[in-house]
């Protein structure tokens, strides 16, 4: 990591992604990392120093430390023009997958996920399986664990998500570049659909619709240096046309009427045809029935 950052200081190499466990605050402040892959990357060093969250009292103490840390770290992120990808919905959903996976599966568009991901071979290690027998997050031996341990885990994952919200709040406060993202293909972030789930999570975390739309369009485009993300002369005319105004409710981004992409126009009928083709291809390769998890788009 340090060698890459040294090289980045005099080349066009971009350093982006996760925050390595052993990289401390001083190393980061001297680094040239331009982007963090998740909100959790910002608060993890506090968690590493804090140790285990055993109960609600320790959870509250940890969250207070995250708040104090962001008062120092937030301005540094802004000054260094570092972008942070959100993935808030995933951080909120991991806890549910651990304890209530079958219910969580009914809340996502499982039919549109490639079966190679959802059905993952349980003999593979480190997989991205989604369904109950292969899900990487599910606590499979919950019935044999002490209730005290399960309660501690519930508190931990609830606190984990809350810490990410504190990071988000402070990034807004210090005007850090916020970029909406989902970590799609990680359970249960369905490509495409999960992006709208993420926007709703950002809304519930008190971001305004205008801020959320910017995090999904203009901010990442500017960070990437691309002529996209804004309706402006000379920019790429890739558009999503909606039936309802997302500035009134960010959930209206799901009221898609048509799409313009690379000069091609996709009306609602064509979009539905494409979705049906994806579902049909998945159904043809499916070996596990998912009817009980079915959700209509």
C-alpha atoms as one frame of an Amber mdcrd trajectory, in Angstrom:
protein
   0.000   0.000   0.000   2.730   2.449   0.935   4.708   1.609  -2.209   1.664
   2.142  -4.416   1.013   5.512  -2.815   4.625   6.533  -3.303   4.337   5.634
  -6.987   1.011   7.485  -7.254   2.648  10.708  -6.127   4.525  11.043  -9.420
   2.443   8.965 -11.859  -1.169   8.852 -13.045  -1.847   5.788 -10.904  -5.091
   6.035  -8.928  -5.197   4.358  -5.511  -8.792   3.400  -4.690 -10.711   0.771
  -2.755 -10.556  -0.640   0.746  -8.572   0.586   3.698  -5.958  -2.014   4.707
  -6.114  -3.134   8.323  -2.574  -2.056   9.157  -2.794   1.426   7.649  -2.982
   3.931  10.483  -4.090   7.573  10.429  -0.619   8.938   9.687  -0.148   6.534
   6.785  -3.449   7.626   5.299  -2.785  11.319   5.752   0.443  10.839   3.794
  -1.232   8.673   1.167  -2.702   9.494  -2.236  -5.749   7.267  -1.930  -8.537
   8.961  -3.885 -11.534   6.839  -2.947 -12.861   4.543  -0.232 -15.083   1.664
  -1.298 -17.544   1.903   1.614 -18.628   4.177   4.432 -17.422   1.463   6.795
 -13.816   2.028   5.691 -13.881   5.407   7.437 -15.038   4.161  10.830 -13.231
   0.803  10.909 -10.013   2.154  12.474 -12.088   3.368  15.424 -13.614  -0.103
  15.723 -10.196  -1.771  15.535  -8.938   0.430  18.367 -12.146   0.146  20.391
 -12.315  -3.643  20.495 -15.446  -5.742  21.004 -18.926  -4.277  21.329 -20.439
  -6.393  24.086 -23.626  -4.550  25.036 -25.632  -1.387  24.402 -23.456   0.678
  26.723 -20.293  -0.202  24.818 -22.172   0.376  21.551 -23.067   3.904  22.655
 -19.458   4.564  23.654 -18.252   3.366  20.269 -20.695   5.595  18.386 -19.551
   8.597  20.421 -15.959   7.839  19.434 -16.932   7.610  15.758 -18.570  11.034
  16.009 -15.471  12.549  17.596 -13.186  10.872  15.070 -15.173  12.257  12.144
 -14.816  15.781  13.499 -11.100  15.349  12.904 -11.144  13.056   9.895 -14.017
  14.668   7.941 -12.122  17.893   7.144  -9.091  15.830   6.099 -11.190  13.835
   3.604 -12.591  17.076   2.202  -9.203  18.759   1.944  -7.668  15.758   0.171
 -10.703  15.601  -2.185 -11.249  11.938  -1.367 -14.446  10.332  -2.668 -16.392
   7.836  -0.551 -18.821   5.293  -1.984 -21.805   4.746   0.295 -23.072   1.092
   0.292 -25.254   2.027   3.270 -28.108  -0.325   2.378 -25.729  -3.288   2.454
 -24.353  -2.307   5.864 -27.934  -2.131   7.165 -28.894  -5.423   5.529 -26.039
  -7.650   6.692 -27.506  -7.903  10.191 -30.869  -8.946   8.779 -29.241 -11.604
   6.625 -27.536 -13.035   9.698 -30.776 -13.543  11.614 -33.731 -13.221   9.204
 -32.346 -14.275   5.836 -35.525 -15.764   4.383 -37.462 -12.567   5.069 -34.603
 -10.491   3.633 -34.660 -12.589   0.449 -38.322 -11.693  -0.118 -37.423  -7.979
  -0.096 -35.084  -8.076  -3.114 -35.472  -8.942  -6.788 -33.936 -12.410  -6.465
 -35.243 -13.597  -9.847 -32.870 -11.226 -11.654 -29.703 -12.457  -9.919 -27.458
 -14.810 -11.855 -27.937 -18.307 -10.431 -24.166 -18.767 -10.318 -24.236 -16.214
  -7.522 -27.495 -17.041  -5.752 -26.991 -20.819  -5.703 -23.224 -20.787  -5.165
 -21.621 -24.217  -4.715 -21.285 -24.758  -0.974 -18.003 -26.627  -1.548 -16.358
 -23.375  -2.663 -14.758 -21.240   0.004 -15.174 -17.476   0.266 -18.169 -17.522
  -2.033 -20.905 -14.987  -2.677 -23.837 -17.333  -2.191 -27.211 -15.762  -1.458
 -29.620 -18.588  -0.588 -29.945 -20.105   2.913 -27.528 -23.017   2.495 -24.740
 -20.925   0.970 -25.252 -17.375   2.256 -21.968 -16.001   3.585 -23.634 -13.839
   6.245 -26.234 -16.212   7.724 -25.524 -17.527  11.228 -26.160 -21.192  10.463
 -25.780 -22.457  14.030 -27.946 -19.851  15.753 -30.056 -22.508  17.509 -27.008
 -23.868  19.330 -25.492 -20.547  20.357 -26.154 -18.909  23.745 -28.818 -16.199
  23.628 -26.371 -13.732  25.165 -24.009 -14.179  22.232 -26.793 -13.777  19.676
 -27.972 -10.593  21.377 -24.417  -9.249  21.337 -24.231  -9.930  17.600 -27.549
  -8.156  17.010 -26.311  -5.115  18.891 -23.015  -5.187  16.999 -24.547  -5.169
  13.512 -27.139  -2.546  14.427 -24.332  -0.400  15.819 -22.201  -1.050  12.728
 -24.905   0.404  10.490 -25.443   3.358  12.830 -21.716   4.137  12.739 -21.891
   4.276   8.935 -24.744   6.784   9.207 -22.615   8.943  11.519 -19.849   8.868
   8.918 -22.346   9.872   6.220 -23.743  12.716   8.328 -20.283  14.150   8.902
 -19.266  13.774   5.271 -22.265  15.918   4.377 -21.283  18.400   7.073 -17.711
  18.734   5.791 -18.703  18.542   2.097 -16.836  15.328   1.319 -17.563  13.840
  -2.126 -20.354  11.292  -1.533 -20.925   8.740  -4.302 -23.923   6.398  -4.188
 -22.942   2.768  -4.662 -24.127  -0.710  -3.694 -21.354  -3.339  -3.934 -23.729
  -5.135  -6.316 -23.503  -8.954  -6.493 -22.590  -9.121  -2.818 -25.605 -10.697
  -1.049 -28.321  -9.283  -1.372 -27.404  -6.335  -3.588 -29.192  -7.098  -6.880
 -27.476  -5.333  -9.797 -29.599  -2.394 -10.926 -32.383  -2.799  -8.380 -30.024
  -2.389  -5.424 -29.097   1.097  -6.586 -32.650   2.250  -5.914 -32.533   0.500
  -2.519 -29.387   2.492  -1.764 -31.046   5.789  -2.641 -33.886   5.006  -0.236
 -31.397   4.192   2.540 -29.685   7.522   1.954 -33.057   9.262   2.196 -33.792
   7.516   5.505 -30.380   8.723   6.703 -31.670  12.292   6.207 -30.046  13.151
   2.882 -32.299  15.363   0.786 -33.494  14.093  -2.612 -31.357  16.755  -4.300
 -28.223  15.598  -2.429 -28.999  11.964  -3.220 -29.464  12.629  -6.934 -26.177
  14.512  -6.995 -24.426  11.582  -5.281 -25.773   9.284  -7.995 -24.954  11.490
 -10.987 -22.860  14.655 -10.976 -20.528  13.857  -8.064 -19.209  10.490  -9.326
 -19.010  11.833 -12.879 -16.912  14.782 -11.704 -14.728  12.495  -9.563 -14.113
  10.226 -12.571 -13.493  13.193 -14.883 -16.264  12.048 -17.239 -18.556  14.282
 -19.306 -21.642  12.677 -17.792 -23.915  13.093 -14.803 -25.260  16.513 -15.803
 -27.740  17.651 -18.450 -25.451  20.070 -20.224 -24.327  20.882 -23.759 -21.318
  18.770 -24.731 -22.057  16.047 -22.146 -23.202  12.508 -22.978 -26.972  12.432
 -23.325 -27.560   9.317 -21.205 -30.865   9.894 -19.415 -33.398   8.068 -17.276
 -36.857   9.554 -17.856 -39.283   9.184 -14.949 -43.056   9.367 -14.509 -42.753
  11.034 -11.090 -40.538  13.735  -9.610 -37.658  12.311  -7.488 -37.139  15.703
  -5.850 -40.469  15.097  -4.082 -39.622  11.509  -3.073 -36.430   9.679  -4.019
 -38.465   6.477  -4.443 -39.782   8.071  -7.635 -36.488   7.117  -9.331 -38.150
   3.719  -9.636 -40.962   5.107 -11.814 -38.869   4.622 -14.947 -40.644   5.522
 -18.175 -37.745   5.189 -20.609 -33.956   5.304 -20.935 -31.622   6.976 -23.419
 -28.220   5.278 -23.569 -25.474   5.791 -26.156 -27.941   7.310 -28.590 -30.489
   4.483 -28.287 -33.980   4.944 -26.890 -35.455   2.211 -24.651 -39.159   2.620
 -23.934 -40.918   0.890 -21.034 -42.014  -2.061 -23.166 -38.461  -2.714 -24.329
 -37.098  -2.379 -20.795 -39.661  -4.922 -19.589 -38.664  -7.251 -22.429 -35.019
  -7.022 -21.385 -35.929  -7.769 -17.769 -38.009 -10.758 -18.826 -35.095 -12.092
 -20.881 -32.799 -11.907 -17.854 -35.347 -13.680 -15.673 -35.927 -16.379 -18.290
 -32.205 -17.040 -18.695 -31.853 -17.377 -14.927 -34.881 -19.676 -14.709 -33.394
 -21.972 -17.351 -30.235 -22.493 -15.291 -31.951 -22.552 -11.887 -31.707 -25.722
  -9.788 -33.270 -24.388  -6.567 -36.879 -23.185  -6.442 -37.104 -19.573  -5.277
 -40.869 -19.134  -5.628 -41.346 -18.459  -1.925 -38.967 -15.497  -2.259 -40.712
 -14.091  -5.346 -41.163 -10.318  -5.635 -42.574  -8.461  -8.605 -40.489  -5.558
 -10.057
